[in-house]
Amino acid sequence: MRTDDYNLALLCDFYELTMGRGYFNTPMRDRIAYFDVFYRRVPDGGGYAIAAGLEQIIDYIRDLRFTDGDIEFLREKKIFDEEFLRFLRGFRFHGDIWGVPEGSVIFPYEPILTVRAPVIEAQLIETYVLLVLNHESLVATKANRMVRAAKGRPISEFGSRRAHGESAAVLGARAAYIGGCAGTACTLSDRLYGVPAGGTMAHSWVQMFDNEYEAFTTYAKLYPENPCFLVDTYSVFGSGLPNAIRAVKDVLWPAGRTKCAIRIDSGDLAYITKKARRMLDDEGLTDCKIVVSNALDEYLITELLNQEAAIDSFGIGERLITAKSDPVFGCVYKLAACENERGEIVPKIKVSENAAKITNPGFKKVWRFYANESGKAEADLITMHHEEIDQSAPLEIFDPEYTWKRKLLTDFTARELLVPIIRAGEEVYNRPPLEEIRDHCARELNTMWKEVLRFENPHNYYVDLSQELWDLKYKMIAKYIKGNRGD
C-alpha cells in the first residue's frame, strides 16, 4: 500500500457514496438531515459506559477532503457521473455537530452525538464517526471497570502487540488513559497524545545474560531510579526473587536508593505475591513494589484482591485493549429528522418489530439531573430540542416503556449533556487537555450511585423521555403501523 493513497475520506461504507450520488441527482441534494449517534447495550452487562473519541472526530471533520487519486479511483468504478465527482473533489463539511465531552458517563439510547448537515455530508461521515466512538468508548469503559476493580492500585495498559491494528493500539492507549489507567507501554501514544509511557524489561533481557543476577545488576546500574525486575523467567523463588534481592543490596543500597519493583507474569499470583512480599520484607526491601501481569481483567483483579494478594500495581494487555469479554460497543447512526423546503424540522422514526431498534424521533437534547443534597445523578431525560427545564419546580419523569413507573424530582440541578462541537463546518469546541478529560471522567463517576457502578446486576439508571417526545414517538409508531396495514 502506498501511504499517499491512505486518505480517510474513503474510510466509509460504499453505500454512503452511492446514496450520496443518489441524493445529488434528486431535489434532496441540499436537504438538511439530523442524525443521532447512540448505543443500545452496555458492554459486559455493566451499568454505564464512558464516552471517548470526540477529538479524533473533530480532526477528521477538519481534514475531510477527497484527493485527485480518490476521485480517479471512484471514476474507475463507472457508476458515478462527472458532476458528482466534481462535487466530491470540492467536498467540505458545512454542518453542525453536538456531542458529549469525552470522559462523560453515558447510557443506552441517549444521543451522544448529533449531526445536522446537508444529507450527503451527514451520510458520508457515518462510518468514521461510528468506528471511532465505538472503539474508544469501548476501551475507555473496559479500562474504567478494571481501574475500579483495582481499588486505587495503578493499572498500566500493556496491549499494543495484541491490539487490532496500529490505530487500535495508539488510540486504545489514549482511551484507556481517559478511563483511568495510569499509563501505557505504547510509546507512540505518549508521543502523539501525552499518555505516559513506561516499561522495563522482557524475559528476553534476562535470557540474554549468563544468569539472572547479571541481568538484574546490569539493569539496576543503567536505571537506578526505580528499576523493575522480571523475576519469573526461570523460577520466582528458586532464582528470580533471590537474585533481584541481591541486585538491590549490591547496586541500589550502596548508592542510597531503595525504590524498586519486581514483576510477576505467570503462576498463582495470589500465592506468589503474598510469599514474595514476606521474603522482600524479611530482607529489608519494604520499599520494593510488586507488579503483576498475565491476561488479567476486572474479575480476576477482584478475585486476587479478595484473596489478599500482595499487589501494588497491574499491567493489563489483551483483555483491556481488545475488551475481550465483550468486544463490540454497538453505537449506531440513525436519521432522526430532516428539514423541509420551508426549513421546518420534520421528525423521522425507524420502526421495527424488535422494540429495541425503534428510534426516538426529532431534534433532541439530553439533560442530566443531580440531587442538590447528595450531588448524585438521579436520571437523564431526552427532550425535544426546544424544550427547557424549569429547575425551580418539581418535575415528574416516567419510564418510557413502563409508563406507570414515575419519579418526582425536587431540589435538583439540570445540565445539558450535548455541547456544540462544530458549527457551520468550523470547530467551536474548546478542546481540553487529555489530563482534564481524564479528571472529568473521574468526577463524572463520583456523581454516580454505587448501585450503578457495580459489576454484577447494576441498577438500571433512568433514561426517560419528556412527555412531548414520548407523545410524538408513539403517535408516529401508530401512524406507520397503520400505514403498513393499508388501513
Secondary structure as GFF3:
##gff-version 3
##sequence-region A 1 487
A	DSSP	three_ten_helix	3	5	.	.	.	ID=ss1
A	DSSP	three_ten_helix	8	10	.	.	.	ID=ss2
A	DSSP	alpha_helix	14	24	.	.	.	ID=ss3
A	DSSP	three_ten_helix	27	30	.	.	.	ID=ss4
A	DSSP	beta_strand	32	39	.	.	.	ID=ss5
A	DSSP	three_ten_helix	43	45	.	.	.	ID=ss6
A	DSSP	beta_strand	49	50	.	.	.	ID=ss7
A	DSSP	alpha_helix	54	63	.	.	.	ID=ss8
A	DSSP	alpha_helix	68	75	.	.	.	ID=ss9
A	DSSP	alpha_helix	82	89	.	.	.	ID=ss10
A	DSSP	beta_strand	96	99	.	.	.	ID=ss11
A	DSSP	beta_strand	105	106	.	.	.	ID=ss12
A	DSSP	beta_strand	113	118	.	.	.	ID=ss13
A	DSSP	alpha_helix	119	124	.	.	.	ID=ss14
A	DSSP	alpha_helix	126	149	.	.	.	ID=ss15
A	DSSP	beta_strand	155	157	.	.	.	ID=ss16
A	DSSP	three_ten_helix	160	162	.	.	.	ID=ss17
A	DSSP	alpha_helix	166	178	.	.	.	ID=ss18
A	DSSP	beta_strand	183	184	.	.	.	ID=ss19
A	DSSP	alpha_helix	187	193	.	.	.	ID=ss20
A	DSSP	alpha_helix	203	208	.	.	.	ID=ss21
A	DSSP	alpha_helix	212	222	.	.	.	ID=ss22
A	DSSP	beta_strand	228	230	.	.	.	ID=ss23
A	DSSP	pi_helix	236	240	.	.	.	ID=ss24
A	DSSP	alpha_helix	241	247	.	.	.	ID=ss25
A	DSSP	pi_helix	248	252	.	.	.	ID=ss26
A	DSSP	three_ten_helix	253	255	.	.	.	ID=ss27
A	DSSP	beta_strand	260	264	.	.	.	ID=ss28
A	DSSP	alpha_helix	269	282	.	.	.	ID=ss29
A	DSSP	beta_strand	288	292	.	.	.	ID=ss30
A	DSSP	alpha_helix	298	306	.	.	.	ID=ss31
A	DSSP	beta_strand	313	316	.	.	.	ID=ss32
A	DSSP	alpha_helix	318	321	.	.	.	ID=ss33
A	DSSP	beta_strand	331	339	.	.	.	ID=ss34
A	DSSP	beta_strand	345	347	.	.	.	ID=ss35
A	DSSP	three_ten_helix	355	357	.	.	.	ID=ss36
A	DSSP	beta_strand	364	371	.	.	.	ID=ss37
A	DSSP	beta_strand	377	384	.	.	.	ID=ss38
A	DSSP	beta_strand	395	398	.	.	.	ID=ss39
A	DSSP	beta_strand	406	409	.	.	.	ID=ss40
A	DSSP	beta_strand	412	416	.	.	.	ID=ss41
A	DSSP	beta_strand	419	423	.	.	.	ID=ss42
A	DSSP	beta_strand	426	427	.	.	.	ID=ss43
A	DSSP	alpha_helix	434	446	.	.	.	ID=ss44
A	DSSP	alpha_helix	450	453	.	.	.	ID=ss45
A	DSSP	beta_strand	463	465	.	.	.	ID=ss46
A	DSSP	alpha_helix	467	485	.	.	.	ID=ss47
###
